Amino acid sequence: MRISNREIALGGLFGGIILLLGFSYLGYIPLPTPAGAATIMHIPVIIAGLLLGPKFGAIAGTLFGLSAIYYFLSIAPPWVLFPARPLIGVVPPLVYWGILEVLKKREQSFVRWVSLIISVALLIITLKLSYDKLGINFWFILLSLLLILVIIFWIRSSDPKIVSLAVASFLGSLTNTVGTLGLAVVFKILPIGTAISIGILQGIPEAILAVVICTPIVMALERRVKG
């Protein structure tokens, strides 16, 4: 398989970013929770997958997984920390291609309605979960505002590409959250209630952050980096 100059350049760039963030600890934000830290490591992995495809995405996710073992080994074993990480780079391009293919066959009004319905449903579910678990506090307000920003971003755009990238980025981030926390529950590292709380407190904000950052970066790089 021939590797293009674009793939070499972007693969090296994102590989270097992931290694720097992972092994310098800059990609992990310590928090006083059972998870130990939130992460921004998923962002370059998702971008790499969306720009370069699932194969390069899996490599980027593997680098993330190795750094997660390095950082969290005192909290959980490798078979909990590693398996979901390569998938973070595989799920987004597959989701992106699938959704884009569907939306391109529809009218622009259909795209707007789909974006609106998904966004409102996500807002209602997240606010309900946040209220049940946290009550009305800072995290509830912050999460609400972030979700509203995402909704506005989607509704104002009628471009199927933006919608597809946003959904793919969100689901790519949730792959990390659900996969890792799910394995932590299976192997009795965390009780299920604690895992759900971590998913709400950290996983959803991380997924929203992925949408806000990954979507414009991927679109900008696609326009400027050819070949």
N, C-alpha and C positions, 0 to 999 in steps of 0.2 A: 504494500500500500504506500503510495507516494504521499509524503507530507508536504504541504504547501508552505511557502514563506510566511503566510498569514498564521497558519497553525503553529509554526515554530516560534514566531514572535509572541503571539498571544499566550501560547502554552507556557513558554518560559517566563513571561510576565506574571501570569497568575500563579504559576508554581512558586515563583520567588516570593510573591506577596503572601501566599498561604504559609510557606515555611517561615517567613519573617514574623508574621502575626502569631503563628502557632508556637514556635519555639522561643520567642522572646516574651511570651505571655501577653503581648499587646492585644491579641485576639480574644482574650478571656477577661471578663469583667467580674471580679470577685463580689459575691453577694452573700449575706448571712442567711442562706437557705440550704436545705438538704442537698440541692444540686451543686452547691459550691461556687458556681459562677454562671453568668450569662455569656453568650458568645456572639461575635460578629464574623466568625470564621466561615459560616455558611454562605456569606455574601459573595466572596470571590469564587467559591465553588459553583454556586448557581450561575454566576455570570459566565464562567468558563464552560459550563455545560450548555448554556443557551447559545453561546457564540461558536463553540467548537464541536458540539455534538456529545452524545452519551459516552463515547469511548474516552475522550479527553476529560469529560466531566467525572467519569469514574476514577481516573488517575488523580484529578484534583481532590475528589472526596477521600481517596485513600490517604493522601498527604494530611488532610484534616483529621482522619481517623488516627493516624500515627501520633499526631500532636495531642489529640485528646487522650490517648493512652499515656503519653508522657506527662500531661497535666493532671489527669484525674485518677491515676492508677491507685492512689491511696484511698480513693472513695469506692471504686468499682473495678471489676476485672475486665480484661480486654474483650471477652466475648459479650460484654454488655456495651462497652464503649465504642467498639469498632464497626460492627456489621452495618449499621444504618448510614454511616458516613459516606461510603462510596455512592450510595443511592441518591444522595443529595445532588450529585452532578448528573445522574441518569434520568431521574423523574422529570425535572423541568423541561429538557428539550423534547421529550416524548409527549408531555402534556401540551407544550407550546405548539408542536406540529399538528397534533390532533385537533385542538380547539381552533387554531387558525384555519385549518382546512374546512371545518364546519362553518365558521363565521364568514369566510370568504364567499360561501355559496348563498348567503342570506343578504337581505336588504340591510342598509345602515340602521334603519329604525329598529330592526330586530336586535342588532348589536346593543343599541342603547337600552332596550327593555331587558335584555339578558343581564347587562351590567348593573342596571338598577335593581333587579330582583335579587341577584346574588349579593350585592352590597347591602341591601336592606336586611336580608335574611341573616347575613353575617353580623351585622350590627345588633340585631335583636338577640341572637343567640349569645353573642359575646357579652352584651350588657347584662343579660339575665344571669349568665354564669358568674360574671364579676360581682353582681349584686348578691347572689347566693353565697359566694365564697368569701367576699371581702367586705361587703357593706359599702356604704357611700364614703369613699376616701380618695386620697390623691391618685392612687393607681386606677381607680374607677374613672375619674375625670380624665386622666391622661389617655387611657385606652379609648375612651369615647371620642375624644378630640382627634386622635390618630385615625380612628375608623371613619370619622366624618370626612377627614381630608382625603382618605382613599376613595370614599364614595364620590366626592366632588370630582376627583381626578378621573374616575371612570365615566361618570355621567357626561362630563364636558367633552370627552373624547368619543368620536364615532369610528375610530380606527380599530379594526379587528386585531391588528398587530399589537397595539397597546394593551387591549383587553387580554389577549392570549399571553403576553409576557407577564402581565400582572398576576393572572391566575397561576401560571407556571411557577413564578417566583414564590408565591404564597404557599403552594403545595410542596415545592421543593424544601422550603424551610420547615413545614410541618412534618415532612418525611424524617428529618433529623429529630424533631421533638417526640413524635409518636413512636418512632422506631427505638430510640434510645430509652425513653421512659418505659415503653412497653417491655423491653428486655429487662430493665431494672425491676419491674414488677414480677415478671416471670421467674427471675433468679433470686427473688426475695431480697433485693437490695433496698427497695422502697415499698411501703404499703401503697395500695392503689389510690387511696385518698390523697396521700402526699404527692404522688405522681400527677394526679389531676390538678392539684393546686399549683404545682410547678409549671404544668402545661399552660395554665391560665395566666399566671403571673409573668412567666418568661417566654413561653413558646409563642403565644399570640403576638405580643409586642415584637418578638424577633421576626415573625412572619410578616408583619406589617412593615417593619423596617426593610425587609428584603424587597417588598413590592416597591416602596418609595425610592430605594437606591438602585436596585437592579434594572428596573424597567427603563429609566432614562439613559443609564450607562450603556446598556446593550444597544439601544437604538442609536446612540451617538457613535459608538464604536463600529457598528455595522455600516454606518454611512462613511466613516473615515478610514477604515482599515479594509482594504480590498485584497483579493488574491489569496 
